[in-house]
């Protein structure tokens, strides 16, 4: 439980340290502002070897899961714990990619920054018995504000700079 608490504290610090989180690139491409940013977490173990993150589809929003950290909890055994992500590629084919190989004595935690995934996505404990805590942020991007004009965008990005005036000369005191 202490490892999970440390993970949440680290995530809170990371999201404050980087304004806009991992969606800054999406925002610059004109996809709209982030309307919701909530924490995500699940635990993979011998009893629950997989977890699927799904969202309800909405026409005006895009959901992104920004995976930030995977860590073994204090109850983990000294063994290799391989976690893989199962998702669909652009051809709608299911692919599985190992993202972490955790071992209590040498690598109990892995920070992924913001590894962006499109739901639905499944996390699977491929080998080992865990428990492995998977954490990140569920971000919902509103598509409604993506029709900003060029003028509005330039105002938001480049604040108007005031000209620098020369300093006035002081007259000597008598």
Backbone as a ProteinNet text record, in pm:
[ID]
protein_1_A
[PRIMARY]
XXXXXXXXXXXXXXXXXXXXXXXXXXXXXXXXXXXXXXXXXXXXXXXXXXXXXXXXXXXXXXXXXXXXXXXXXXXXXXXXXXXXXXXXXXXXXXXXXXXXXXXXXXXXXXXXXXXXXXXXXXXXXXXXXXXXXXXXXXXXXXXXXXXXXXXXXXXXXXXXXXXXXXXXXXXXXX
[TERTIARY]
82.8	0	87.5	203.3	292.7	342.1	367.4	413.3	304.9	180.7	70.4	55.7	70.4	62.3	174.1	293.9	406.9	381.7	319.5	287.3	192.3	86.1	-12.5	51	137.5	204.2	294	366.3	454.3	373.2	259	174.7	119.9	74.7	20	128	251.3	362.5	393.3	393.1	422.1	318.4	189.7	86.9	92.3	138.7	154.6	279.1	382.5	508.3	498.8	412.4	399.5	259.7	238.3	105.4	55.5	-68.9	-126.9	-98.8	-10.3	18.5	70.5	39.6	88.5	8.4	-96.1	-178.9	-140.9	-28.1	13.8	28.6	81.3	97.3	-38.2	-136.1	-269.4	-331.8	-311.9	-368.5	-308	-178.2	-114.4	-160.8	-204.5	-255.9	-400.1	-459	-592.6	-704.2	-679.5	-785.3	-874.1	-842.5	-928.9	-869.2	-932	-878	-912.4	-832.4	-862.5	-977.3	-1083.5	-1197.9	-1202.9	-1130.4	-1127.5	-995.3	-938.9	-813.2	-826.7	-843.9	-860.7	-757.5	-727.6	-630.7	-690	-603	-639.9	-545.6	-596.2	-512	-577.7	-497	-546.4	-431.9	-466.8	-365.5	-377.1	-263.6	-257.1	-189.8	-247.7	-191.5	-226.5	-189.8	-222.3	-372	-450.2	-596.1	-661.3	-608.9	-661.5	-547.4	-529.7	-414.6	-431.8	-553.4	-572	-677.7	-669	-767.5	-786.2	-912.7	-942.3	-1000.9	-940.1	-987.8	-1072.1	-1202.7	-1296.2	-1363.5	-1411.1	-1486.1	-1609	-1708.7	-1825.8	-1792.3	-1824.5	-1793.4	-1887.4	-1831.7	-1906.5	-1850.4	-1938.4	-1894.2	-1805.3	-1821.9	-1750.4	-1626.7	-1589.1	-1472.6	-1380.9	-1255.9	-1157.3	-1095.2	-1090.6	-1035.2	-892.3	-805.7	-665.9	-627.5	-558.1	-504.2	-354.4	-306.9	-165	-105.9	-41	17.7	145.3	154.9	270	363.5	310.4	398.1	345.5	439.1	408.9	502	447.9	536.3	486	581.6	549.1	505.9	410.5	369.6	454.4	437.7	522.4	500.6	391.2	362.5	422.3	498.5	551.5	661.4	668.2	773.4	894.4	1008.2	1131.2	1125.4	1057.9	1041.5	1022.3	1037.2	1013.4	863.6	816.9	677	671.6	623	616	473.2	461.4	331.3	327.2	218.2	201.5	72	72	-44.7	-101.2	-231.4	-299.7	-396.7	-378.9	-464.2	-483.2	-551.3	-574.5	-491.4	-433.7	-355.7	-447.1	-389.2	-468.7	-547.5	-506.5	-580	-682.2	-707.1	-800.9	-759.9	-630	-576.7	-528.1	-553.8	-510	-360.3	-288.7	-144.6	-113.5	-14.2	29.6	176	204.4	339.6	381.8	493.1	541.8	595.2	553.2	597.9	686.2	685.4	767.1	805.4	928.2	975.8	1027.3	944.2	975	1020.6	1120.6	1170.1	1201.7	1159.6	1169.7	1312.7	1412.8	1550.8	1622.9	1581.6	1658.5	1576.8	1450.9	1369.2	1225	1197.1	1062.1	962.1	1010.8	921.5	972.6	877.3	912.9	826.9	891.7	820.9	817.4	698.1	682	654.1	662.3	627.7	480.4	446.8	308.5	306	285.9	276.4	130.3	99	-39.2	-99.3	-218.7	-291	-434.8	-490.3	-630.3	-713.2	-815.2	-901.6	-982.9	-1024.3	-1004.1	-863.7	-809	-675.9	-678.5	-607.6	-601.4	-459.2	-446.3	-317.4	-317.3	-210.7	-206.2	-74	-82.8	36.1	75	171.1	211.2	283.4	371.7	438.9	461	477.9	492	356.3	360	234.8	200.5	288.1	257.8	261.1	181.7	94.9	172.6	124.1	180.5	72.6	107.8	14.1	43	-60.8	-51.4	-124.3	-60.2	-126	-102.1	-192.4	-184.3	-295.1	-324.8	-431.6	-525.1	-654.6	-756	-788.9	-761.7	-782.7	-887.5	-982.8	-1088	-1066	-1051.8	-1027	-1156.5	-1199.3	-1319.3	-1285.7	-1367.5	-1344.5	-1420.8	-1506.1	-1592.1	-1513.8	-1406.3	-1332.5	-1221.1	-1220.3	-1110.5	-1124.1	-1235.2	-1256.7	-1214.4	-1114.4	-1066.4	-1005.4	-1025.4	-964.9	-816.4	-743.4	-599.5	-572	-657.3	-637.2	-651.5	-752.3	-773.5	-656.5	-605.1	-493.5	-369	-343	-221.6	-230.2	-349.9	-365.1	-334.9	-376	-353	-205	-133.4	4.4	104.6	82.3	179.7	120.4	147.5	96.2	167.1	94	150.1	258.1	373.8	485	483.1	502.1	507.2	646.6	657.1	789.6	870.5	1000.6	1090.1	1125.8	1098.6	1126.7	1261.4	1331.5	1461.6	1440.9	1537.9	1529.3	1542.7	1470.4	1479.5	1604	1673.4	1793.3	1751	1818.1	1791.6	1867.9	1800.8	1871.6	1939.2	2057.1	2134.3	2063	2084.1	2022.7	2108.5	2045.2	2120.3	2141.1
-119.2	0	125.9	119.3	234.9	269.2	167.8	193.3	263.1	222.3	286.9	432.5	459.1	597.2	682.3	624.7	697	726.4	632.7	652.8	768.7	773.9	881.8	1016.7	1020.1	1145.4	1191.6	1098	1130.6	1183.5	1119.6	1162.1	1301.9	1329.3	1461.6	1567.2	1537.7	1629.9	1646.2	1536.9	1542.7	1625.2	1609.2	1682.5	1831.1	1867.5	2009.4	2065.5	1982.9	2030.6	2057.4	1984.4	2002.2	2048.7	2180.5	2229.5	2166.2	2124.1	2064	1916.7	1862.9	1720.8	1676.7	1554.3	1498.1	1538.4	1616.5	1653.4	1787.3	1845.1	1972.4	1961.7	1850.1	1831.5	1825.3	1759.1	1753.7	1891.4	1969.3	2102.8	2191.5	2176.3	2258	2219.5	2095.3	2052.7	2096.6	2168.1	2222.3	2127.7	2028.2	1934.9	1987.5	2099.8	2157.6	2143.9	2210.2	2209.5	2081.4	2050.6	1938	1979.9	1902.7	1939.3	1859.3	1748.4	1668.9	1593.4	1588.3	1518.6	1448	1316.2	1242.5	1131.2	1090.1	983.6	848.8	761.5	624.9	531.9	420.6	320.9	185.3	81.2	-55.9	-141.1	-256.7	-346.1	-481.2	-530.9	-661.4	-757.5	-876.6	-976.1	-1116.2	-1216.1	-1354.6	-1378.8	-1305	-1320.5	-1240	-1123.7	-1038	-1009.1	-1094	-1085.3	-981.3	-930.2	-829	-728.2	-609.8	-504.4	-429.6	-409.2	-337.2	-201.1	-98.3	38.9	73.8	96.3	130.8	262.6	331.7	455.9	450.7	532.5	546.1	644.5	606.4	691	810.8	926.7	1050.2	1121.6	1180	1243.3	1364.4	1436.1	1562.1	1551.4	1431.9	1417.7	1306.7	1320.9	1216.9	1179.4	1051	1003.6	956.2	991.7	951.5	904.3	792.7	744.1	769.5	856.1	888.7	802.7	694.6	601	662.2	671.3	738.5	646.1	545.4	467.2	326	231.6	95.4	63.9	7.1	-26.7	-150.6	-224.7	-340.2	-291	-359.1	-321.9	-399.5	-367.2	-427.8	-578.1	-631.9	-775.6	-857.4	-796.4	-865.3	-963.7	-1072.2	-1172.5	-1133.1	-1196.7	-1172.6	-1255.2	-1199.9	-1265.9	-1159	-1197.2	-1103.7	-1090.8	-968.4	-937.8	-859.2	-922.3	-857.9	-809.9	-678.7	-617.5	-580.9	-618.8	-581.2	-504.5	-422.5	-344.4	-407.1	-431.6	-488	-382.6	-344.1	-241.7	-275.8	-187.5	-206.3	-105	-150	-59.2	7.5	81.9	156.5	65.6	-60.8	-157.6	-235.2	-190.9	-253.6	-396.6	-423.2	-552.7	-541.2	-644.5	-643.8	-670.7	-584.1	-602.8	-596.8	-674.3	-676.1	-632.9	-535	-481.9	-485.6	-553.8	-549.1	-409.6	-353.8	-218.6	-216.5	-324.1	-323.2	-464.6	-477.7	-600.5	-559	-580.4	-533.5	-648.4	-619.9	-717.1	-639.7	-690.6	-620.2	-577.4	-663.2	-633.1	-536.6	-525.8	-440.1	-329.7	-351	-245.4	-260.8	-208.5	-222.6	-123.5	-22.1	82.2	131	170	224.5	346.2	460.3	582.7	595.3	612	619.3	760.9	859.1	994.9	998.5	1029.3	1023.4	937	807.3	712.6	712.5	780.2	803.6	681.9	643.9	529.3	568.9	513.5	536.1	418.6	445.1	336.3	276.4	152.6	60.6	0	-20.5	-78.4	-175.4	-286.4	-387.6	-397.3	-400.1	-422.3	-566.3	-639.2	-781.2	-815	-889.6	-940.3	-1068.9	-1057.3	-1169.5	-1277.9	-1236.3	-1334.6	-1272.2	-1357.7	-1312.4	-1309.7	-1284.9	-1285.7	-1149.3	-1048.6	-913.8	-906.2	-823.1	-724.4	-607.2	-563	-448.2	-341.9	-221.3	-109.2	-29.9	-12.3	63.8	195	306.7	435	531.7	627.9	727.8	829.3	897.8	997.7	972	980.1	972.2	1115.5	1149	1284.9	1284.9	1377.9	1391.5	1523.1	1516.5	1633.7	1669.7	1793.1	1841.7	1876.5	1830.9	1858.1	1981.8	2039.8	2150.8	2278.2	2304.5	2429.4	2421.2	2317.6	2301.1	2390.5	2464.5	2549.8	2694.2	2716.4	2850.9	2910.1	3038.6	3104.4	3124.5	3150.4	3173.3	3292.2	3396.2	3515.9	3486	3406.1	3371	3290.6	3197.6	3115	3198.1	3293.5	3373.5	3463.9	3509.4	3590.9	3509.7	3382.6	3297.2	3263.3	3247.1	3201.4	3314.6	3427.5	3536.1	3660.1	3682.7	3804.7	3925.6	4036.7	4156.5	4213.9	4241.2	4296.5	4448.1	4516.7	4661.8	4705.4	4815.6	4859.8	4908.7	4894.3	4940.1	5084.9	5172.6	5314.8	5346.3	5444.9	5481.7	5545.3	5528.3	5584.5	5735	5802.8	5948.5	5984.8	6089.1	6133.5	6214	6189.3	6264.7	6395.7	6496.2	6624.1	6631.6	6691.4	6700.6	6779	6741.3	6811.9	6931.3	7039.3	7155.7	7166.2
0	0	0	61.6	64.9	-75	-157.4	-293.9	-375.2	-355.8	-427.9	-384.4	-255.4	-206.2	-264.7	-272.7	-330.8	-478.8	-548	-689.2	-707.1	-625.9	-637.2	-604.9	-505.2	-470.1	-584.5	-645.9	-757.5	-875.1	-904.6	-1015.5	-992.8	-872.5	-842.7	-865	-822.5	-840.3	-988.9	-1065.2	-1207.9	-1282.6	-1251.1	-1323.8	-1291.3	-1171	-1138.2	-1205.5	-1219.2	-1274.8	-1424.6	-1494.3	-1638.5	-1672.1	-1690	-1722.4	-1850.7	-1850.3	-1968.6	-1980.8	-1896.6	-1898.6	-2034.7	-2073.1	-2198	-2319.2	-2302.2	-2415.5	-2475.6	-2436.5	-2492	-2643.1	-2692	-2836.6	-2905.4	-2843.4	-2901.4	-2905	-2800.5	-2792.7	-2902	-2928.3	-3030.9	-3170.4	-3188.8	-3318.4	-3339.6	-3243.3	-3262.2	-3224.7	-3140.9	-3104.3	-2993.3	-2934.3	-2831.8	-2694	-2597.6	-2461.2	-2386.3	-2286.6	-2199	-2108.4	-2108.2	-2025.9	-1897.3	-1891.2	-1769.1	-1761.6	-1644.1	-1622	-1487.6	-1489.8	-1364.9	-1355.6	-1233.3	-1211.7	-1249.3	-1299.2	-1334.6	-1260.6	-1213.6	-1150.1	-1149.4	-1161.1	-1148.2	-1093.9	-1044.3	-989.2	-1057.5	-1106.7	-1170.3	-1073.7	-1059.9	-966.9	-1016.4	-937.1	-971.3	-978.4	-898.9	-898.8	-1012	-1043.9	-1150.9	-1247.7	-1348.3	-1437.9	-1548.5	-1567.8	-1671.1	-1628.4	-1689.3	-1665.7	-1797.5	-1836.6	-1959.7	-1926.7	-1983.4	-1966.2	-2087.8	-2065.4	-2172.1	-2138.4	-2240.7	-2222.2	-2311	-2275.2	-2359.7	-2470.6	-2593.3	-2708.4	-2712.7	-2743.6	-2759.3	-2881.7	-2963.4	-3088.1	-3067.4	-2957.3	-2938.7	-2851.7	-2810.3	-2722.8	-2771.2	-2732.6	-2757.9	-2624.2	-2594.1	-2468.2	-2490	-2397.2	-2401.1	-2261.7	-2256.6	-2130	-2133.9	-2045	-2036.2	-1925.6	-1963.7	-1868.6	-1812.6	-1678.7	-1619.2	-1542.3	-1471.6	-1386.4	-1364.1	-1352.4	-1312.1	-1196.6	-1088.9	-976.4	-904.2	-852.3	-769.9	-632.3	-571.5	-436.9	-336	-210.5	-106.4	-90.2	-142.4	-130.5	-244.8	-334.7	-452	-413	-490.5	-472.8	-556.8	-528.7	-603.9	-733.3	-834.9	-964.3	-1071.3	-1196.7	-1306.7	-1330.1	-1335.6	-1362.8	-1492.8	-1598.2	-1728.7	-1751.6	-1778.7	-1805.2	-1952.5	-2018.5	-2158.4	-2178.7	-2282.9	-2321.1	-2447.8	-2446.8	-2562.6	-2614.6	-2741.6	-2802.2	-2949.5	-3021	-3164.4	-3242	-3353.9	-3437.9	-3540.1	-3634.5	-3732.4	-3826	-3841.3	-3923.8	-3841.8	-3717.4	-3624.5	-3587.7	-3592.1	-3550.2	-3406	-3328.6	-3188.8	-3182.1	-3108	-3089.1	-2940.4	-2899.7	-2760.1	-2755.3	-2669.1	-2658	-2511.4	-2479.1	-2340.8	-2310	-2195.6	-2159.9	-2036.1	-1956.8	-1834.8	-1794.4	-1742.4	-1679.7	-1542.1	-1441.3	-1306.4	-1217.8	-1135.9	-1038.6	-911.5	-798.1	-671.1	-638.2	-665.9	-626	-720.1	-846.8	-938.3	-1005.8	-1033.9	-1093.7	-1044.5	-924.9	-870	-927.9	-1002.8	-1053.1	-1188.2	-1275.3	-1405.2	-1432.2	-1457.5	-1491.2	-1643.4	-1698.6	-1843.6	-1892.9	-1803.8	-1845.8	-1877.7	-1998.4	-2045.9	-2171.1	-2153.2	-2263	-2306.3	-2419.1	-2459.3	-2528.8	-2482.8	-2537.6	-2567.5	-2674.1	-2707.8	-2656	-2572.7	-2524.6	-2640	-2630.4	-2519	-2521.7	-2403.6	-2388.8	-2271	-2286.5	-2181.3	-2129.1	-1997.3	-1931.6	-1884.7	-1916	-1883.4	-1814.8	-1705.9	-1636.7	-1708.7	-1799.6	-1886.1	-1807.1	-1714.3	-1628.3	-1491.5	-1392.8	-1255.3	-1186.5	-1055.8	-979.5	-921	-946.6	-898.9	-747.5	-689.8	-752.6	-811.9	-930.3	-1001	-1007.6	-964.5	-970.4	-1098.1	-1181.6	-1306.1	-1282.7	-1314.6	-1290	-1405.1	-1413	-1518.4	-1501.9	-1611.9	-1611.2	-1727.9	-1701.2	-1805.4	-1844.4	-1969	-2015.1	-2124.7	-2113.3	-2213.1	-2285.2	-2416.3	-2498.1	-2569.3	-2552.6	-2619.2	-2762.9	-2856	-2997.9	-3044.1	-2960.2	-3000	-3028.4	-2956.8	-2969.9	-3072.8	-3157	-3251.7	-3373.6	-3388.8	-3504.8	-3478.9	-3396.6	-3368.9	-3494.8	-3513.6	-3629.6	-3603.3	-3710.5	-3697.3	-3606.5	-3616.5	-3536.7	-3388	-3351.5	-3210.9	-3157.8	-3239.2	-3195.5	-3174.5	-3265.1	-3250.9	-3128.3	-3092.5	-2971.7	-2847.5	-2847.2	-2731.8	-2715.8	-2825.5	-2819.2	-2802.1	-2871.6	-2872.1	-2807.4	-2678.9	-2617.8	-2678.9	-2688	-2748.8	-2658.1	-2715.7	-2640.4	-2653	-2542.8	-2543.8	-2585.1	-2660.3	-2703.4	-2583.5	-2594.4	-2488.3	-2517.6	-2422.3	-2438.4	-2377.1	-2434.3	-2375.8	-2239	-2152.9	-2018.1	-2024.4	-1936.2	-1929.1	-1849.2	-1896.8	-1827	-1705.7	-1594.3	-1472.4	-1477.5	-1439.8	-1432.6	-1298.3	-1294.2	-1171.3	-1062.7	-938.2	-825.2	-788.6	-748.7	-710.9	-562.1
[MASK]
++++++++++++++++++++++++++++++++++++++++++++++++++++++++++++++++++++++++++++++++++++++++++++++++++++++++++++++++++++++++++++++++++++++++++++++++++++++++++++++++++++++++++++++

